[in-house]
Amino acid sequence: MNFKMVLAAAAAASLTAFSAVGAYADNVKIGFANEVPWAYPGEGNEPLGFVNVIAQNVLEIAGYDGTDSVVSEWGGLIPGLEAGRSDMVTGGLYITPSRCNAIAFSDPIMQAYDAFVMSGDAGVTSYQDIIDAGGTFVTGAGYNQVAAWADAGGAPGKILEVPGPAEIVAAVEAGRAMAGGVTVFTAAEAIANNDNLTMTAIPGSTYYVGFGFTKSNHKLRTAVNAAIHQYVGTDKMLADVAEYGYSKANLPGDTTVGEACLLHAND
């Protein structure tokens, strides 16, 4: 199954030209995990994935020389930022109330939703389906689905928290979990590579995505925000990320970071 077909990927977009404004003459340390196709390391820790593509273009427009990759497990992204190991998290963080309390976000760069990934005949369409069946749910440590499971009334003993997508898929394939909770992009990647897996959208799970910064890093966040509004939504941007399945449907529209922070405040 083709990944782009799964996501109904963007139509071909035409390129437009951009140039950097000024130059800060330093590299930005970007933090990300191994989350295909969001942000993941290639050969020599080359930053790949659509969030890293957006980040590198935005930073170039903002006048920064380049990036240095800081790769960690998903659960270590925010602690690594707070400890100064990275300057900016590009791993594809959803903007959520709890994260907004801990760090500062850029304006949104996209919107996305969550999905269940399961064996073909599991038929999971909601958290309640798993709860009613007495099943086990698996997701990543630090993922927003951990809180979503608890909010749905899922028992603490019925959730597996694992490092990332590979382990989530492995738990589902091995029958240790009835379904896994991931983003729609991650689910599409999983089923594109395994015909025995299926996916379904999780109701009410639309979120906005931004870059993460410490609350004291005003200079970088301000520069990045200005560049986001020059780049995100342009033909060039859509062409740059089309291979990863990001389409016009994923654009954030006029939603502000403040609005995104409040979106799931009452969940």
Summary of the structure (lengths in Angstrom):
residues: 267
radius of gyration: 18.1
end to end distance: 34.5
largest distance: 58.3
contacts: 906
relative contact order: 0.22
helix: 39%
strand: 23%
